[in-house]
Amino acid sequence: MSVPDYMQCAEDHQTLLVVVQPVGVVSEENFFSIYRRICAVSQLSMRDSQRALFIRYRHHYPPENNEWGDFQTHRKVVGLITITDCFSAKDWPQTFEKFHVQKEIYGSTLYDSRLFVFGLQGDVAEQQRPDVAFYPSYEDCSSVEKRIEDFIESLFIVLESKRLDRATDKSGDKIPLLCVPFEKKDFVGLDTDSRHYKKRCQGRMRKHVGDLCLQAGMLQDALVHYHMSVELLRSVNDFLWLGAALEGLCSASVIYHYPGGTGGKAGARRLQGSSLPEAANRHRPGAQEVLIDPGALTTNGINPDTSAEIGRAKNCLSPEDIIDKYKEAISYYSKYKNAGVIELEACVKAVRVLAIQKRSMEASEFLQNAVYINLRQLSEEEKIQRYSILSELYELIGFHRKSAFFKRVAAMQCVAPSIAEPGWRACYKLLLETLPGYSLSLDPKDFSKGTHRGWAAVQMRLLHELVYASRRMGNPALSVRHLSFLLQTMLDFLSDQEKKDVTQSLESYTSKCPGTMEPITLPDGLMLPPVPFTKLPIVRRVKLLSLPASLRPQKMKSLLGQSVSTKSPFIYSPIIAHNRGEERSKKIDFQWVQGDVCEVQLMVYNPMPFELRVENMGLLTSGVEFESLPAALSLPAESGLYPVTLVGVPQTTGTITVNGYRTTVFGVFSDCLLDNLPGIKTSGSTVEVIPALPRLQISTSLPRSAHSLQPSSGDEVSTNVSVQLYNGETQQLVITLENIGMEPLEKLEVTSKILTTKEKLYGDFLSWKLEETLAQFPLQPGKVATFTISIKAKLDFSCQENLLQDLSDDGSSVSGFPLSSPFRQVVRPRMENRPSNAPEGSKAGDPSHLKTLEAVLNFKYSGGPGHAEGYYRSLSLGLHVEVEPSVFFTRVSTLPATRNQDAV
C-alpha cells in the first residue's frame, strides 16, 4: 500500500467502504450533485436489529490499497456505485459493459454494486433490474436516497453472513492464513501443521472477525475478539498483525469513549443497539483488560451473559491505555518497511484522539514520528497533501507556529523546480493561510495598537514570498499591496540597505501599477485593506493655523450702529463635563473664512537613510466642501522635526474637521487619518468656517516707515508710514482702498487712536470726511476708492530753552517768532535736507529737538454673506510723525549801523 489516507480517524474502523465513480463521460457538476446526495446517507439503522451501519464514501480509491482488506477490513471496497449518462437504447449495451469492467477492478472484495443511469427512457428503462436504476434527468431523481438505503441493507446482509461464517469456524487446521501482500512469499515452504503456525492463523482470524464485528455494530464482540487476538499473536511474535489487533482494540475503545467522533465530522455517531454505559461511567481510571473465554460467544455473536454492559466496560481500554496501545502498535509497524502507510495513518489517528483529550505535547510526539516515516518516492502532489495534513493536525493540537511552518513548506512544494507548471495560485493561497501562525495580519491597524508580536525576520521572509508569488501570478496590484505592507509594518526592523532595496522594488512595481487606497478582494473572498504610509514621513504634530491678523474675522459689537449679542444660559452638569472637555480640546477658538486660503502646519520626520520625496501632499477634511492645494516636499535623510504647511480653501460654510492628510510616496497613494497615528500631538482638529467676507488692501501717499508700532491693545499693524512736519504744519494723507476679494465691500468704519500720551497736543491731530468715500460703496471686487486724512501737528515747544542756547553758541542773537511772522528771515533746514557740508559742530538738525507723534488708524469693514452673520475684518495703519519746532533767526552786526542800513 503506497497511498496513505490522511483523513483517517479511529471511528473509520467501523465503516464500510463504498466507492462512487462515473462511467463514461459525465460532467463534474452532475457527478458531484449526485455524489453529495449519496454521501448524505452515511448511517443507517437496520430494520430487523438494533444495530447501525456506517458507510464511508470515496470517489477515488487506489486498487492496491484494496489488497490490504484482510489486514484491516475498513480498507476493503465492499460497495461500488457508478453514475453514467445514456441517452439512446443503442448505447445501453456498451454502457452496461463498462459497468462490468469497473466492477472487475474491485471484484474480489465487492459485496454488492449499483449503476445509476441518467437520460435513458423507453423500454430499456422500464425493465426492472436489481443493480440498475434509471432516471430521466439529474433533476428528476428523487428516489436516489431510497435506492442507497436499499443498497446499504444488502451490504449488511452480506457482512453479517461473512461475520457468522468466520466466527463459527473454530477448527485450527482449517483456518486459512490471512496475509498482507508483501508476506505471501515469506510463508512459502512453512510447516502448516506446527502449533506456531496454527496460533498465527487463529490470531489473525480472531483479529479479522473483530473487524467484522466492529463493522456490523457489535462493539462488545469486537472487543472480545481483539483481546483474544492480541494474546494469540503476542505468543507467536506476529508483530505486524499484533499491531493491527492493538489498533483495532484502540479504535473500538475510542468509539466507546467518544461517540461524537475524533475526525471533527458534523453530527455525532450513535451506536444504536450497542450503546455502552453512560458517559459518567466511561472514563473510569484503571480499567483493565479482562479476557473473555471464546466459548462465551454464541454463533450469532451475542453474549448470553446478562451482565453484558459490565463485560463491555472491562474489555474497553481507558483513555490513558488507548494512547499506550497506539504507541505499542506503531512500534510494531515500524519494524516493517512496507507498513509505512499503516504506521503513518496510525499516528494520525492517535493525534486526533489526543487532540480530544487535550494532550498536545504527546500529540506532537506522534506527529514528529509521522514526519520521519519514510514512504516510497512521493509525487509532488502527494508531498503537498502530506504537508498540508500535518499543518492541519498541528493546528488541531494548538501548535500554530508549527502548523504555519508545514503549510509554508506545502506552499513551496507547489512551485518546486520539478513541477512543469508551478501552481503559483495554490502557493499564494497556502502562504496566506500561514499568516495567523506567525502572528501576522494583513490589516495595518493591528500593528499600530501596541508592541510588535511574532518574529519579525520570519514575517518579513513570508511577506517577501507573498510579493514574489503574487508577481508570478500576474497580479502587480497584489505585489504593490504586500510590499507596501512590508515597508509600513516592518520599517523598524529593516536595515538601511533593506530599506533601499524594498523602496527600489516598490518604485519598480508602482511604475506599472500605482498603489491605491482601494481594498483588494481575492477570489476566495478575502479582502486586503489599504496600507497608508503613516511612517513615510512620520507626523508628530498637527496644528491648525489662524488667518493673518488683517484677514482674521471678528464678531461685530458696535459697528455702524449695529449691536450683535449672543447670550445663552449656563447649565452645569458634572456628568457630561468630561465629554464637553474633550469637545473643547478638539474645537478651536478661531474661525476660517469661506473662500480664503487656510493653513495647517505639520511637524514631520523622515526615518529613511536617504532623501524622501513626498508628492501631492494635501489635507483630508470633512464637514464642508474643501479644495485642498497639494504640495511637494523633499525631506533630508533621517531629518529632525521639519515643519510643513498644507493649505486649502473651504468652499462652503459650516464646521470643518481635519481628519488627516494624503500623500504619494514611492508611487503609492496614501490617506493617513489622524486617529490612526500613534503618539501624535494636536491642539484640535475642528474649526468653524464662516461666510465669505471682502478683502481690503490699503496703499498710501506716504513712504513706508522702518519703525513698527506696537499698540498696547495687542492689535497687529499691517502697514506703517512716516512723515516729518513743522510744528503747526498740515499735510494731506491720501489712502487708496482696493477690494481684492470676491465679495463687495459694503460697510467701512475708520477710527484713530493716538499712542503718544506725554505731549500736549493742540487741535485735531487727524481729521477726515468719510462721506465722499462711502458714496462709492458698495465697492465691487477689483474696484478702488480714495480716502483723504488731514494730519496737523501742533505741540508745545515753549519749555525747550536749550534750543535757543544752542543756537547762540556762535555769538548770534536769536529771537523766536511764529512761523507765520513776516519777520521770519532764515528757516532751519529739515533733517533730511541738511547739507552734507554742514559743520559738525552745528546743532541745527539735532534729533533731540524733535518730538514724535504715533497713531493707529483702524479700518473696520464688512460685506457679502459674512456681514449678514455679524462678522467684519479689521485693518490697521500705523502713522509715525516727527514734529520740528518752527523758528526764524536775526543776526545783529557789531558794527555801528548807519541810518539807512538795517541788519537783517
DOLOTOR-449764 format. One line per 4 residues: for each residue y, z, x of C-alpha. Coordinates in steps of 0.25 Angstrom, whole numbers, plus 5000, padded with zeros to 4 digits. Example, Ala and Ser with C-alpha at 12.3 -4.5 7.8 and 13.67 -1.06 7.14 Angstrom:
% residues 2
4982/5031/5049; 4996/5029/5055
This chain:
% residues 904
5000/5000/5000; 5013/4995/5006; 5024/4996/4996; 5028/5011/4992
5033/5015/4979; 5045/5023/4982; 5047/5027/4967; 5034/5034/4967
5034/5049/4961; 5023/5059/4959; 5022/5056/4944; 5019/5042/4946
5005/5046/4949; 5002/5048/4934; 5007/5034/4931; 5000/5021/4928
5006/5009/4936; 5009/4997/4928; 5015/4984/4934; 5024/4975/4925
5027/4961/4931; 5031/4948/4926; 5022/4936/4925; 5028/4922/4928
5043/4921/4927; 5050/4932/4919; 5065/4935/4921; 5068/4948/4927
5077/4952/4915; 5066/4950/4905; 5055/4956/4914; 5063/4969/4916
5067/4970/4902; 5052/4971/4898; 5049/4980/4911; 5059/4990/4907
5053/4991/4893; 5039/4993/4899; 5043/5004/4909; 5049/5012/4897
5034/5014/4893; 5031/5023/4905; 5024/5035/4898; 5014/5034/4886
5006/5045/4879; 4992/5041/4876; 4988/5041/4861; 4975/5048/4862
4978/5058/4873; 4989/5067/4876; 4992/5061/4890; 5003/5052/4894
5002/5039/4903; 5013/5036/4913; 5016/5021/4917; 5023/5017/4930
5028/5002/4929; 5031/4993/4941; 5036/4979/4940; 5031/4977/4955
5019/4983/4962; 5012/4979/4975; 4998/4975/4973; 4994/4982/4986
4999/4995/4980; 4989/4994/4969; 4977/4995/4979; 4981/5010/4980
4978/5012/4965; 4965/5020/4968; 4972/5029/4978; 4983/5033/4968
4981/5027/4954; 4996/5027/4951; 4997/5015/4961; 4987/5007/4953
4993/4996/4944; 4985/4999/4931; 4994/4990/4922; 5001/4977/4922
5011/4971/4913; 5016/4957/4914; 5028/4950/4908; 5029/4935/4907
5037/4924/4899; 5029/4914/4892; 5036/4904/4882; 5025/4894/4879
5010/4895/4876; 5007/4885/4887; 5012/4895/4897; 5003/4906/4892
4990/4904/4899; 4997/4903/4912; 5005/4916/4909; 4993/4923/4906
4986/4919/4918; 4998/4924/4927; 4996/4937/4919; 4981/4938/4924
4985/4935/4938; 4995/4946/4938; 4984/4956/4933; 4975/4952/4945
4985/4958/4955; 4983/4972/4949; 4970/4968/4942; 4961/4979/4950
4969/4991/4944; 4975/4986/4931; 4971/4994/4918; 4978/4984/4909
4989/4973/4909; 4999/4967/4899; 5006/4954/4898; 5019/4953/4891
5023/4938/4887; 5037/4935/4882; 5041/4922/4875; 5028/4917/4871
5026/4914/4856; 5015/4908/4847; 5000/4908/4846; 4998/4913/4860
5008/4925/4858; 5001/4929/4845; 4987/4931/4852; 4984/4946/4853
4981/4950/4868; 4980/4964/4873; 4986/4961/4886; 4997/4951/4882
5010/4954/4874; 5018/4942/4869; 5033/4944/4865; 5043/4932/4861
5054/4937/4870; 5059/4948/4879; 5068/4953/4867; 5057/4953/4857
5047/4962/4863; 5048/4976/4856; 5033/4979/4858; 5033/4980/4873
5033/4995/4874; 5022/4996/4864; 5013/4986/4872; 5016/4994/4884
5011/5007/4877; 4998/5000/4873; 4997/4995/4888; 4998/5009/4893
4988/5014/4883; 4978/5004/4889; 4981/5009/4903; 4978/5023/4899
4964/5019/4893; 4960/5012/4906; 4966/5024/4914; 4958/5034/4906
4945/5027/4907; 4947/5026/4922; 4950/5041/4923; 4938/5045/4915
4929/5035/4923; 4934/5041/4937; 4934/5055/4932; 4919/5055/4927
4914/5048/4940; 4908/5060/4948; 4897/5054/4955; 4901/5055/4970
4893/5043/4975; 4898/5034/4964; 4913/5037/4966; 4920/5026/4973
4929/5028/4985; 4943/5025/4982; 4951/5019/4993; 4965/5014/4997
4966/5000/5002; 4966/5003/5017; 4954/5013/5016; 4943/5003/5012
4940/4998/5025; 4939/5012/5031; 4927/5016/5021; 4918/5005/5025
4905/5010/5030; 4907/5024/5026; 4896/5033/5021; 4897/5033/5006
4887/5044/5004; 4893/5054/5012; 4899/5067/5006; 4912/5064/5013
4913/5050/5006; 4909/5055/4993; 4920/5066/4993; 4930/5056/4997
4926/5047/4985; 4927/5059/4976; 4940/5064/4981; 4947/5050/4980
4941/5048/4966; 4946/5062/4961; 4960/5058/4966; 4959/5045/4959
4955/5052/4946; 4966/5062/4947; 4976/5050/4948; 4969/5044/4935
4970/5057/4928; 4985/5059/4932; 4988/5045/4927; 4980/5048/4914
4989/5060/4911; 4979/5071/4915; 4986/5079/4925; 4976/5091/4925
4965/5082/4928; 4973/5075/4939; 4976/5088/4946; 4961/5092/4946
4957/5078/4952; 4967/5079/4962; 4963/5093/4967; 4949/5089/4968
4952/5076/4975; 4961/5084/4985; 4949/5093/4989; 4939/5082/4990
4948/5073/4998; 4952/5084/5007; 4938/5087/5011; 4935/5073/5016
4949/5072/5023; 4952/5059/5014; 4967/5061/5017; 4973/5049/5010
4967/5052/4997; 4969/5067/4999; 4984/5064/5000; 4983/5055/4987
4976/5067/4980; 4986/5077/4984; 4997/5067/4980; 4990/5066/4966
4990/5081/4965; 5005/5082/4969; 5008/5071/4958; 5000/5078/4947
5007/5091/4951; 5021/5084/4951; 5018/5078/4937; 5015/5092/4932
5027/5099/4938; 5037/5089/4936; 5035/5081/4923; 5048/5075/4924
5044/5067/4936; 5049/5066/4950; 5054/5052/4950; 5066/5054/4942
5062/5045/4931; 5068/5047/4918; 5060/5055/4908; 5050/5066/4911
5036/5062/4911; 5028/5071/4902; 5013/5072/4903; 5008/5073/4889
4995/5080/4886; 4994/5085/4901; 5006/5093/4901; 5005/5106/4910
5011/5120/4909; 5025/5121/4906; 5035/5119/4917; 5038/5134/4919
5024/5136/4924; 5023/5123/4932; 5029/5128/4945; 5021/5139/4948
5020/5142/4963; 5007/5144/4969; 5000/5134/4960; 4987/5132/4968
4977/5121/4968; 4965/5124/4959; 4953/5114/4959; 4946/5111/4946
4931/5109/4946; 4928/5094/4944; 4919/5098/4933; 4931/5103/4925
4935/5089/4921; 4929/5082/4910; 4926/5067/4908; 4940/5066/4901
4947/5073/4912; 4951/5085/4902; 4948/5099/4908; 4941/5107/4898
4947/5120/4903; 4957/5126/4893; 4966/5130/4904; 4969/5116/4908
4984/5120/4910; 4980/5131/4920; 4971/5121/4927; 4982/5111/4928
4992/5120/4933; 4983/5126/4944; 4980/5112/4949; 4994/5107/4949
5002/5109/4962; 5014/5118/4963; 5027/5111/4966; 5026/5116/4981
5012/5112/4982; 5015/5098/4977; 5024/5095/4990; 5014/5101/4999
5003/5092/4994; 5012/5080/4995; 5014/5083/5009; 4999/5084/5011
4997/5071/5004; 5008/5064/5012; 5002/5069/5025; 4988/5063/5022
4995/5050/5018; 5002/5050/5031; 4988/5049/5038; 4986/5035/5033
4995/5023/5038; 4992/5015/5025; 4996/5026/5016; 5011/5026/5020
5015/5021/5006; 5007/5032/4999; 5014/5043/5009; 5028/5037/5006
5026/5038/4991; 5020/5052/4992; 5033/5056/5000; 5042/5050/4989
5034/5058/4978; 5035/5071/4986; 5050/5069/4988; 5052/5067/4973
5045/5080/4970; 5053/5087/4980; 5065/5082/4974; 5062/5088/4961
5058/5101/4968; 5072/5101/4975; 5065/5102/4989; 5074/5092/4996
5070/5096/5011; 5055/5094/5008; 5058/5081/5001; 5066/5076/5013
5054/5078/5022; 5045/5069/5013; 5056/5059/5013; 5057/5059/5028
5042/5057/5029; 5043/5045/5020; 5054/5039/5029; 5044/5039/5041
5032/5033/5033; 5028/5020/5040; 5025/5009/5030; 5022/4995/5032
5033/4986/5036; 5042/4987/5024; 5051/4975/5020; 5066/4977/5019
5066/4979/5004; 5055/4990/5005; 5063/4997/5016; 5075/4997/5007
5067/5002/4996; 5061/5013/5005; 5075/5018/5010; 5081/5018/4996
5070/5026/4990; 5071/5036/5002; 5086/5037/4999; 5084/5040/4984
5074/5051/4988; 5083/5057/4998; 5094/5057/4987; 5084/5063/4977
5082/5075/4986; 5097/5077/4989; 5097/5071/5003; 5109/5062/5000
5113/5058/5014; 5098/5055/5018; 5098/5047/5005; 5110/5039/5009
5104/5036/5023; 5092/5030/5018; 5100/5022/5007; 5108/5017/5018
5096/5013/5026; 5091/5005/5014; 5105/4998/5013; 5104/4994/5028
5090/4989/5025; 5095/4980/5014; 5103/4972/5025; 5092/4973/5036
5093/4961/5046; 5078/4957/5042; 5083/4954/5028; 5086/4939/5026
5096/4942/5015; 5102/4956/5017; 5105/4964/5004; 5120/4968/5006
5122/4971/4992; 5110/4981/4992; 5114/4987/5005; 5128/4989/4999
5123/4996/4987; 5114/5005/4995; 5125/5009/5004; 5134/5013/4992
5122/5022/4987; 5122/5029/5001; 5137/5034/4999; 5135/5047/4992
5124/5051/5002; 5135/5050/5013; 5145/5057/5005; 5153/5044/5003
5160/5040/4991; 5168/5027/4989; 5179/5033/4982; 5190/5037/4992
5195/5048/4983; 5182/5056/4987; 5188/5056/5001; 5201/5062/4998
5196/5075/4991; 5193/5083/5004; 5185/5083/5016; 5176/5071/5020
5161/5072/5016; 5150/5066/5024; 5148/5059/5037; 5160/5050/5040
5153/5042/5050; 5141/5039/5041; 5151/5036/5030; 5159/5026/5038
5146/5019/5042; 5142/5018/5028; 5155/5012/5023; 5155/5002/5035
5141/4998/5029; 5147/4996/5015; 5158/4988/5021; 5149/4979/5028
5139/4978/5016; 5150/4974/5007; 5155/4964/5016; 5141/4957/5017
5140/4957/5002; 5153/4949/5002; 5162/4959/4995; 5174/4961/5004
5181/4970/4994; 5170/4980/4995; 5171/4979/5010; 5186/4982/5009
5184/4993/5000; 5173/5000/5008; 5181/4998/5021; 5194/5004/5015
5186/5016/5010; 5181/5018/5024; 5195/5017/5030; 5201/5026/5020
5190/5037/5019; 5185/5037/5033; 5198/5035/5041; 5198/5049/5047
5184/5047/5053; 5187/5033/5059; 5190/5031/5073; 5203/5023/5078
5194/5011/5081; 5186/5012/5068; 5200/5013/5060; 5204/5000/5067
5190/4993/5064; 5190/4997/5050; 5204/4992/5047; 5202/4979/5054
5189/4977/5046; 5197/4981/5033; 5208/4971/5036; 5198/4960/5038
5192/4963/5025; 5205/4964/5017; 5210/4951/5023; 5199/4945/5014
5199/4955/5002; 5210/4965/5001; 5207/4979/4997; 5211/4983/4983
5213/4995/4974; 5203/4989/4964; 5189/4997/4963; 5177/4988/4966
5165/4989/4957; 5152/4986/4963; 5141/4978/4955; 5133/4991/4953
5145/4997/4946; 5150/5006/4958; 5165/5006/4959; 5172/5007/4972
5186/5013/4971; 5198/5008/4978; 5201/5014/4992; 5216/5017/4994
5221/5019/5009; 5227/5032/5007; 5225/5035/5022; 5232/5022/5027
5242/5027/5028; 5241/5042/5025; 5252/5046/5016; 5257/5061/5018
5269/5062/5009; 5275/5054/4997; 5290/5057/4993; 5297/5050/4982
5312/5048/4987; 5324/5049/4978; 5334/5038/4977; 5346/5037/4987
5358/5046/4983; 5366/5034/4978; 5355/5030/4969; 5349/5043/4964
5351/5045/4949; 5357/5057/4943; 5357/5063/4929; 5371/5062/4922
5378/5075/4919; 5393/5072/4917; 5394/5057/4920; 5405/5049/4912
5406/5060/4901; 5391/5060/4899; 5382/5072/4899; 5367/5072/4901
5360/5085/4899; 5345/5087/4899; 5341/5101/4895; 5328/5106/4891
5321/5119/4888; 5313/5126/4899; 5300/5132/4895; 5292/5139/4905
5276/5139/4905; 5268/5145/4916; 5256/5137/4912; 5262/5123/4915
5271/5128/4927; 5261/5123/4937; 5260/5109/4931; 5275/5108/4930
5276/5111/4945; 5266/5100/4948; 5274/5090/4940; 5287/5095/4947
5281/5093/4960; 5278/5078/4957; 5291/5075/4949; 5303/5072/4958
5317/5077/4954; 5324/5063/4957; 5323/5050/4950; 5321/5036/4953
5329/5025/4946; 5323/5012/4939; 5325/5000/4948; 5329/5008/4961
5321/5008/4973; 5313/5021/4975; 5307/5027/4987; 5294/5035/4990
5292/5040/5004; 5278/5041/5010; 5274/5048/5023; 5263/5040/5029
5254/5041/5041; 5245/5031/5048; 5232/5036/5052; 5227/5023/5059
5227/5021/5074; 5235/5008/5072; 5247/5003/5065; 5245/5004/5050
5251/4993/5041; 5253/4996/5027; 5257/4985/5017; 5262/4985/5003
5264/5000/5002; 5270/5004/4989; 5271/5015/4978; 5261/5017/4967
5268/5023/4955; 5266/5025/4940; 5275/5029/4928; 5285/5017/4929
5285/5003/4934; 5288/5003/4949; 5290/4992/4959; 5284/4996/4972
5290/4989/4984; 5279/4988/4995; 5282/4992/5009; 5274/4989/5022
5274/4999/5034; 5267/5000/5047; 5263/5013/5052; 5261/5016/5067
5247/5021/5071; 5244/5036/5067; 5258/5037/5064; 5264/5051/5059
5270/5052/5045; 5278/5040/5042; 5288/5038/5031; 5286/5026/5022
5295/5024/5010; 5290/5016/4998; 5299/5010/4988; 5299/5005/4974
5307/5002/4961; 5304/5009/4948; 5306/4998/4937; 5305/5007/4925
5309/5022/4921; 5300/5034/4920; 5292/5043/4929; 5286/5037/4941
5275/5043/4949; 5272/5038/4963; 5257/5038/4963; 5255/5033/4977
5256/5021/4985; 5249/5007/4988; 5247/5001/5002; 5240/4989/5008
5233/4993/5021; 5223/4984/5029; 5223/4975/5016; 5219/4986/5007
5228/4989/4995; 5228/5004/4992; 5234/5012/4981; 5236/5026/4986
5238/5037/4976; 5245/5050/4980; 5235/5058/4972; 5224/5053/4982
5232/5056/4995; 5227/5069/5001; 5238/5078/5007; 5250/5070/5002
5263/5077/5000; 5273/5073/4989; 5285/5079/4983; 5282/5072/4970
5278/5058/4965; 5285/5057/4951; 5299/5053/4949; 5307/5049/4937
5313/5034/4936; 5326/5034/4928; 5332/5021/4922; 5340/5011/4931
5354/5014/4936; 5364/5005/4942; 5367/5006/4957; 5381/5006/4963
5385/5002/4977; 5399/5006/4982; 5408/5000/4993; 5422/5004/4997
5434/4998/5003; 5434/5009/5014; 5425/5009/5026; 5413/5018/5027
5414/5032/5033; 5406/5037/5044; 5408/5051/5038; 5398/5054/5027
5402/5064/5017; 5392/5075/5013; 5397/5081/4999; 5393/5095/4996
5386/5091/4983; 5375/5084/4992; 5378/5070/4986; 5376/5059/4995
5387/5050/4998; 5383/5035/4999; 5395/5029/5005; 5407/5035/5014
5420/5029/5016; 5432/5034/5024; 5447/5031/5024; 5460/5037/5032
5473/5040/5025; 5486/5045/5028; 5490/5058/5020; 5494/5053/5007
5489/5039/5008; 5482/5032/4997; 5471/5022/4999; 5462/5014/4989
5447/5015/4990; 5440/5003/4983; 5426/5005/4979; 5417/4994/4975
5406/4997/4965; 5394/4987/4965; 5382/4989/4955; 5370/4985/4964
5359/4990/4954; 5353/4983/4942; 5360/4991/4931; 5374/4990/4926
5384/5001/4931; 5390/5007/4918; 5396/5021/4922; 5403/5025/4934
5410/5039/4937; 5418/5041/4950; 5420/5055/4955; 5426/5061/4968
5425/5073/4976; 5433/5078/4988; 5425/5084/4998; 5437/5089/5007
5442/5103/5001; 5451/5108/5013; 5462/5099/5012; 5473/5099/5001
5474/5086/4994; 5486/5081/4986; 5484/5072/4975; 5472/5064/4971
5463/5060/4983; 5455/5050/4975; 5459/5043/4963; 5453/5031/4955
5453/5024/4942; 5439/5020/4937; 5443/5013/4924; 5444/4999/4931
5431/5001/4937; 5424/5005/4925; 5429/4993/4917; 5420/4985/4925
5408/4993/4921; 5396/4991/4918; 5395/4986/4932; 5383/4976/4931
5373/4975/4943; 5380/4967/4955; 5394/4969/4950; 5405/4976/4958
5417/4985/4953; 5428/4991/4961; 5434/5005/4961; 5447/5010/4968
5449/5024/4973; 5463/5029/4978; 5462/5038/4990; 5474/5047/4992
5474/5058/5003; 5486/5068/5002; 5484/5080/5011; 5492/5091/5016
5495/5090/5031; 5506/5100/5032; 5498/5110/5039; 5495/5101/5051
5507/5105/5061; 5499/5102/5073; 5501/5087/5069; 5516/5088/5072
5514/5096/5084; 5504/5086/5090; 5514/5074/5087; 5525/5081/5094
5518/5083/5107; 5524/5071/5113; 5539/5076/5111; 5541/5069/5098
5547/5076/5086; 5539/5073/5073; 5543/5074/5059; 5533/5073/5048
5536/5065/5035; 5528/5060/5023; 5522/5047/5025; 5532/5041/5015
5544/5045/5022; 5554/5034/5026; 5556/5041/5040; 5541/5038/5044
5542/5031/5057; 5528/5031/5064; 5515/5034/5058; 5503/5038/5066
5492/5028/5066; 5479/5031/5059; 5467/5035/5068; 5460/5022/5066
5473/5015/5070; 5476/5023/5082; 5480/5015/5094; 5469/5015/5105
5480/5017/5116; 5486/5029/5109; 5488/5041/5119; 5476/5050/5120
5486/5062/5118; 5491/5057/5105; 5486/5064/5093; 5491/5055/5083
5477/5052/5078; 5470/5065/5079; 5459/5067/5068; 5464/5082/5068
5476/5077/5059; 5467/5070/5049; 5462/5076/5036; 5449/5072/5029
5446/5070/5014; 5432/5068/5009; 5428/5064/4995; 5416/5058/4988
5417/5048/4977; 5405/5049/4967; 5401/5037/4959; 5392/5040/4947
5387/5028/4940; 5377/5024/4930; 5372/5013/4921; 5360/5006/4916
5348/5013/4910; 5350/5025/4919; 5363/5028/4913; 5357/5030/4899
5347/5040/4905; 5359/5048/4911; 5358/5044/4925; 5368/5040/4935
5370/5037/4950; 5380/5043/4960; 5386/5036/4972; 5395/5044/4981
5406/5038/4991; 5412/5047/5002; 5426/5046/5005; 5432/5051/5019
5447/5051/5020; 5455/5055/5033; 5469/5058/5030; 5480/5058/5041
5494/5065/5039; 5506/5055/5036; 5518/5057/5047; 5529/5049/5054
5535/5052/5067; 5550/5053/5072; 5553/5053/5087; 5567/5059/5091
5573/5054/5104; 5578/5064/5115; 5590/5054/5118; 5603/5057/5110
5604/5048/5098; 5615/5038/5096; 5622/5038/5083; 5615/5025/5079
5602/5028/5084; 5591/5036/5078; 5578/5040/5084; 5567/5034/5075
